[in-house]
Amino acid sequence: MSVTISASDVNKLRQITGAGMMDCKKALTETGGDFDAAIDYLRKKGQKVSEKRADRETNEGVVISAVSADASFGTIFGLGCETDFVAKNEDYVNFAKAISAIAMANTPATREELLALPIDGISIAEKIAEQVGKIGEKIEITDYALIRGEQVVSYNHSNGKVGALVALNKKGEAIEAAGRDITMQIAAMSPIAIDKNDVPEEVKTREMEIGREQARAEGKPENILDKIAIGKLEAYYKDATLLNQKFVKDNSKTIRDVLAGVEKDLTVSAFKRVALGA
């Protein structure tokens, strides 16, 4: 027995889900007018859309970092999409802000834990799939981190596509101000680690090999290749590790110098940078 789907039913489902009129009509037709089943149908459609577009790049979107009222923790993530048009849509930005509020309220430790948290009666992962069906392009949480510390400071770049969090080992107004400078440094210079001892061994091995090959290509004797490579590795640390980088506001100082100038033994205990399209 066929079920008559009225225009008002279609419009009602559209208001609930935000999906297109034709998609809503098809969902209601396929499910015999059952609204709950139709909503599930549209979510499944969203998941299929997501799968079909799984190879698409999500270089646009919004990055949001936030810090608790007592500055003891912060969260940061990117909600990526395919086009600038979607990224600048008010509903999309508000969706990202809603996810940020949930992250701050629940402090999930991982991206997977964040995706499992509830929003509007379903999980964030399901809501993203729903949005994929509504918008028609790939959407994903590209990265996520929860950082704790004595003084956590956040930075959101004006373009909305880059953000940073930093945790310092001491607390205070001057330290918070320094933290703001450090987050901008992180956003601009993209360090891979706090200090050279924090650089992964595989990265050190790779940089040593690159240094040897460069020296070999320059015709340097084999017996001094390691010495030259070590020198190049030290230069790499100055560019790639936060405390050893030149301060972007004053190249006569390193970040280590900046922190020492604020308070003795002040240092960075953790940081996270998230960027879209970079």
Protein Blocks (a to p, Z undefined) as FASTA:
>chain_A
ZZdddfklmmmmmmmnopafklmmmmmmmnnopaklmmmmmmmmmmmmmmmmmmpccfbc
cddddddfklpaccddddddfbfklmmpmklmmmmmmmmmmmmmnopabfklmmmpceeh
iafklmmmmmmmmnopacddfbdcddddfbdcddddfklpaccddddfbecjklmmmmmm
mmmmmmmnopabfblmlpcfklmmmmmmmmmmmmmmnopafklmmmmmmmmmmmmmmmmp
mklpccfklmkbcfklmmmmmoghiacfbdcdddehZZ
